[in-house]
């Protein structure tokens, strides 16, 4: 068996390069291109706007023995790439219990406790063989539009167990020796409100994996199996070496920070995400032991998801480190069982995005205590998952089910080099906010406002980016809306003397009266009729550095562009 994790004989995995830099750079580019092409294939073929337009998906190459991340593309979601290592291992384990893997097999599942994230994210794992030996895995993860559960789109803010969120599919073969399993497909189609969307997204992922396998075979034929495996070893070695160097540049010490979630959607009490970060030479320890216990509602996450969130945060802090499992080789994790970030079945985990964003925030802030020049202030900290669903009433599509699910942007934090990005997407991903025109074309809604939110970024030497205002009017006779957000009580924080941003505000209008949810950022079953509206005012990013250090020229520019409250 060829394993890209094996170190060639006599090589020190930290100090000894095994390949000339030019060849390594070429092979790195070619390998990343395979993942990029898989991403592009899915984006162009998916039926679901969250994949096709927002790019809520990823592809990568994974180790044949350990399942570790080898290569990720430049456009796939980084948090998926980190979590998919756990998904590959889960598929490997189940396959070993059922006779192993064969050429042409593809394993499918959405189990969030094994593969991370939540049940909307379907993972497909394809073993790649060379000369009868397993060489590596290709894997695909993508957010399917609707997979059953109590709430259309599956962000159920009141769920108290996983079965209320979505159908649960363990690792199963969707392709066996290259042949589609119609029985598995029938089960999948029976557990969604949108079977055509599911069918299109599944086909897109299968096509992406098939293309990736062809591209990988072509590369291996050209350079040889051993040479490519050697390059994968060296890329991981370089990641380890760079991480140790960066960690070693931080002052030794213990740096602690904590932040909160608004509530779990069931009980209106704050939940704490706490980090004690220890730097000792060239090793980093992330200790989350003081974090709140797992809760009744759906802001829990699995340990796999928590580790993936740390991977994303560290890649933000040290962006030049190659994106593979070597990022974590110099990091120790202390995440005891039974926490909100290490929950077990059947605790609901559908709102994982909100919790991992808070984990990223505390890593940023703990890093700022060690070296504020490296760190970024808090971003807006919530995807504001919004579903609006109903049935068509026009003559051509009367009775047809429709489900609009989308996420929304906000401001990013200021940093040592400048102001934060306005109206960006969450730092867990490279996904894009679905365009207004696409949502209006696909669903019976109209955006009556889509604008920057003046004054929403935190003040500082470098200002936080601005959040946004989205107002959506229903054009159908009736529908129900569901919101799953955060940062309604605790605003994104600044660092190094920077000020906090404005908090999140969600409102809905019924019969001309504007209302807010009892739990501030979460609510289900909001009854809307034609002409009613929902409105999101998303947070900005926190500021970096003391406000007194901001130049008069920058403040005059803020005022001229209408970025401050006074100009709103």
N, C-alpha and C positions, 0 to 999 in steps of 0.2 A: 504494500500500500504506500502510495506517495502522500506525504503530509506536508503541507506548507508551514507547519509549526515546528518541524524538526530542524535542529541546528546542524549544519554540516560538521563533520568530525574535525576537532581541533579548533573550532571557532569559539571565541569568547563572545557571548551574545550582546555585550555592551560596548566593547572597544574595537573589535575587529571587523572591518568591512569585508565583504566577500565578493563584491562586484564593482566594476569601474562605474563612476558616477553617470557617465553618458548612457550606458546600457541600462542602468537602473532607472534613470529618468524616462527613457523611452518605454520601458516595460511598465513603469508606474502609470504613465499616460495611457498606454494601451489598455491596461487593466481597468483603470477608471473609466475609460471610454466604453468598455463593456457594460458597466453599471449605468452610465449615462444613457446609452442606447436602450437599455431595458426600461429605464425611467420614461424616456421619450415615447417608446412604443406603447406603454400603458396610458400615458397622458393623452395620446392621440386616438386611442381606441376605446377608452372607458365611456360608459353611458352617464355616469354620475358626475355632476359638476364639481363636487368636492375633490374628485380625482382629476378630471379632465381640465378644470380651470384652476382650482386651488392647489393642485399637486400634492394632495395629502396621501403620499405613498413613498416607497423607497425600494431599492434593490441593492444587493451586495453579494460578495463572495465570502464564503465561510470555511473554516478549517475542517478537514476530513476527520480528524481525530477528536479535537476539543470543541468544535463548533464556534470557535472564536472568530471575531470579525477580522477579515483580511483586507477587504477593499470596499469602499462605499463610493457612490457617485456624488457629483457636486450639486445635484438638484433634489435628491431625496431627503426625507425628514431625518435629521441626525438622531432623534430620540428613537425612531424605529430601528435604525442601524444598530444602536446599542442594545435594544431589547431583543432584536432578532437572533442574537447569539443564543439567548435562552430558548427561543423558539426552535432553532436548529437542534439544540441538545434534546429538547422534548421529543421532536420527531425521531431523532436517532434512538432514543430510549424505547419509544413505543415500537419502532420498526424492529429493534433487536428482540423484542418480546413476540413479534409476529412473523418471524422468518427472515428478517433483514430487508434491505433495499435492493432493487434491481434496476437496470437501465430502463428508462421510460417511466419510472414511478414519479409521481408528484404527491406530496403529503399536504393536506389542508387542515387548518383549525383556527379557532379564534379564542382559545382558552387564555384569559388574561393572567391567570395565576402561574401558568407555565411559560407563556411567551411574552408576557408584559402587555402594557397599555390597557385597552378595553375591548369589549366584544365586537364593536364595529370593525376593528382592524383585523382583517383576515390575513393569515400568514400562509404562504405556499412555499414548500421546501422541495427542491429538486436535486437529487444526487447526480454528480457528474463523474462518469467512469472513463478511464483510459486503459486500453489493453486489458480489460477485465478487472481493473483495480479502481477503487473509489479514489478520486483525485481531490475533490472539494465539493462543496454545496453551493448552489445558487439559491437565493431566497428572495421572495417578494412579499411586501406588506402593503395593504391599501385599505382605506376607510370606505367600507360599503355603506350605502345610503341608509338602509333600514334593514334590520335583522330581527324583527319581532319585538317582544317586550311590550310593556304597558304604554310607552310613549313613542309616537312616530319620530324617527330619527335617533331614538334610543338614549338621549340625554335626559334621564328621568331623575329629577332632583329629589324625589321623595322615596326612591327605592330603598328597601331595607334588606334585600337579598339579591343575588346576581340574576336569578331567574326573572325578576321583575324588570330587568334591564334589556335582555336580549336572549335569543336562543344560544345555547352553549354547545359548541361542536368540539369534541376532542380530536386529537390527531387521527386522521383517516386518509386513505388513498383516494384522491379524486381522479388520478390517472394510475392505472396499473399496467405496466409494460407498454405505455403509450396509448392505452384505450380508456376513454372516459367512463367512469362508473356512474351509470344513469340512476342507480338507487340513491347514491349520495346526493346527486344533483336534485333529485325529486324532493329529498328532505330539505335541502337548502331553499328551493323555490317555494315550498309550502310554509316556510317560516319567515316571510317577508311581505310587507305591504306593496312592494315594488319588484315583482319577480323579473320583469324585463331588464330593469337596471342591474339587478344582481347578476343575471346571465351575461350581460355585456361586460361588467367589471371582471367577472371570473374569466371570461375569454381573453380579456386584455391582459390579465396577469399570466395566464398560461402562454399566451403568445410572447410576452416579454421574456419568460423563462426559456422558451424554445429558442428565441433569438440569441439570448445570452449564451446558451449552450453551444450554438453554432459559432459564435464569435470566439468563445474560449477555445474550442477545438482548433479553429484557424490559427489562433495565437500560439497554441502549444505545438501545432504542426510546424510552424515557422521557426520557433525558438527552441523547442524541445521541452519536455515536461520538467526535467531537472533544473534547467536554467530559470524557468518561470517560478518554480518552487523556491529557488535560491533568492530570487528577487523579493518574494513575499517575506522570506525570513529577514532579509536586510531592511525592508520597510518597517517591519515590527521592531527590529533592533534600533533603528534610527528614532522611532517614536519613543522607545524606552529611554534612550540616551538623552533626547531633548527634554523629556519630562523630568528626568533626574536633574538635568542642568537647571531647568527653570525652577523646580522646587528648591534646589540648593541655593538659588539666588535670593530666596525669601529669608527673612530673619527667623531663626529658630524660636519657637514659642507656641503657646496655646491661644487661639483666637476664637472667641465665642460670639455667636449672634443668633437671635431668634426672631421669628415673625409669626403671623397668625393667619388662619383662614376664617372667613366670616362666620360660618357654621357648616354643618354637614347636610343641610336640607331637611333634616328631621327634627333636630333639637337646636334651638337658636342660642348656641354657645360657641365661643371662640375655640379654635383648635390651634395648638402650638406646633410649629416646625422649628426645632432647635438643633444647632450644630456647634460642636466643639471641634475645631480644626487644629491639629497639631502638626507643626513642621519640625522635623528632626533630621538634619542633614539633607539628604536627597530623597527622603521618604515623607509621604503625606498620609495622615490618618484623618478620616472623616467619621466622626462619632455623632450619631443622631439619637443617642440613648434617651435624651431628655424630651424627645418628641411625644406628643399626645398618643394615648392608646387608640387602637382601631375603634371606629365609631359605627353608629347605626346606619348613617347615610352614605351616599356614593362618592365621597371625596377620599376614600381609602385608595391605596395603590398596593400592588404586589412588590416584593423585594426586587424582582427583575426590573420593574419599571423604575424603582428608586435608583438602582445602579446605573441604568441608562440615563436618567436625569443628571446624575453626577458626571457621566461621560460628556454630555452636552455642555454642562457648565464649565468643565475644565477645558474643553475645546475653545470656548469663548475666551477664557482667561489666557490660554496659551495657543493662539490660533495657528502658529507655524508647525505644530506637531502633526505628523502624518496621521490621518484618520483611520486608525485600526485599533485592535485590542491592546497594543502596546501603551496606549494612553493610560490604561488602568494598572499596568504592571508595577508601577511605583507607588500605588495608592492602596491603603488598607481601609476597609469599611467596618464600622461597628454599627450594625442595624439589628437590634434584638427583635425577636419574633413578637407579634401581637401589637405592633405600633400602627398608626395610621399610614405609615409608609412601608409596612411589611405585613399587610393584612392577608388573611387566608380565606378560602372559600367557606361559606357563601357570602361573606361581606361584599357589599356592592362596590364596584370600582369604576363605574361609568364616567365619573367626572375627573378622571386621572389627570387631565390637562391642568386643572387648577392647582393641584397639589404639587406636581412637578415644577410648575412655574415658581411656586414658593420655595421649593428646594433650591432652584437656581438662584433665586434672590438671596437666600442666606449664604450660599457659597460665595456669591459676589461680595457680599458685605463682610464676611469673615476674611476674604482675601484683601479687601480694602483696609482692614485693620493691620494687616501685615505689610501691604504695599499699595497705597491708593492709586499710584500711577498705572497699575495693571488692571484695576477693577473698573467696572461700569456700574453706575447707579441703577436702581431697580427699573425695569420696564413696566408696562401697564399691568401685567400680571393676571390677565384673564382672557380667555378666548370669547367669552359671552356667547356660548352655544345657544342659538335660537332656532326653534322649530315652529313653523306655522303649517297646519295641516287641515285638510277638509276634503269635500267632494265637489266636482265640477257640476255646474248647473246649466251651462250652455247646451244647445240642442245637439251639437256634434259629439260632445264628450260627457253627456249627462250621466252623473253617478260615478264618473272615474275618480279614483283616489289620487290625491296629490299631497306631497310632503316637501315643503321647503325647509332644508336644514342649511344653516350657514354659520360661520364664525366671523368675528369682526376684529378690527385693528385698534391700535392705540399708540401712545408715545413710548419711545425707548429712552433709557437713562443717559444723562450726560456722562462724559468721560474725560480723561486728561487731555485728549487732543481736540475736543470740541463739543458742540451741542449734540443732544440726542436726536435720533431720527423721528420725525413726525409721521403719524399714521402708518406705522410699520406693523409687521406681523409678529407673533410671539417668538421669543428666542429659543423655543424648543424645536423650531423647524425652519425650513426654507420655503414653506408653503406660501401662497399668495392669497390675498383676500378675494373671494369670488367677485367678479365685476358686476356692478349694478345692472348693466344692460343684459347680462346673461340671466341673472335672477328674475328680472322683470319679464324677459322673453319666455322663461320656463314656467313661471308660476303667476297666479292671479294677484299680484301685488304691485304697488307703485312706491318708489322711494321719493318722498316729498322733501327729504333733506339728506345730504351726504356731504359733510363739511368738516373742516378742522374745528376743534373746540378751543376757543381762545382762553388763555390763562390756565390751561390744564397741566402744563409742564412745570415741574419744580424749579424754583429759582436757584441760581448758583453762578459761580464763575463761568461754568458751562451749563446752560439751561437744559432741562429735560425736554424731549420732544413732545409735541401736542397730541392729545387724543383726538377722537372724532365724535361727531354727532350723526346718528343715523335715525331717520324717521320713516316708518313703513306703513302704508295705508293698504287695507284689505279691499280688493275689488270684487271678490265673490260674495255671495249672500251671507255666508257664515263660515267660521273656522275656529280652531283652538290654537293658542300659542303656548309655548313652553320655553322658559328661560333658565339657563344654568350658567351662572357667572360667579365672580368673586370681586374682591377689592371694593366692596360697598361700604365696609366699616373701617378698614385699615388701608390707607392710601399707599401707593408705591413710595419708598423712602429714598432720600438722597444719601450721598456718602461724602466723606471728607469735608463736612460743613454744608453740603448742599441741602436744599429744602425739599419736602415731600411734594408730590403731584396732587392733583385733585382726585377724589375717589370716584368709583364707578356709580352711575345712576341709571336705573332702568325704570321706565314709566310706561303705562298703557292707558289709552283713552277709550272709555265706554260711554256712549251717549253724551259726548262732549265734556266728560269729567276725567281729568288726569289722576291716576292712582299709582301707588308704588307697592311692591310685594311686601307682605308681612315679614319675610326673611331677607329683605333688602335686595338680594342678588339672585334668588332662586324662586321659581314658582311654576306650577303646572296647571293645565286646564283653564287658561284665561280665555273666556268666551268672547269672540269678536263677531261683529256683523259688518256688513258693507259700509265702508267709510270710517270704521274704527282704525286706530293707529297704535303702534308700539314705537317707543323711542329709546335709544341707547345713547348715553353720554359717557364715552369711555375714558379711562384715566390717561393722563400723560405719563412721562417718565420722570424719575427723580432727578434733582440737580446734582452737579458735581462741583465741589469747592464752594467757599463762602460767597454769598451774593455780593458782598462789598468789593470782590475782586473782578466782577464783571465790568467790562469797559463801557463808557458812555456811548461809544459808537455802536456797540452791540445792542444796548438798550434802545437807542434811537431806531435802529433797524427793526427790532422786535415791534416797536410801536408803529412804525411805518407799514409793516406787513400785517398788522392786526393780530399779532400773536399774544398780546397781553390783554388782561381783562378790561382795562380801561378803553381799549379800542373795540371791544366786542359790540 
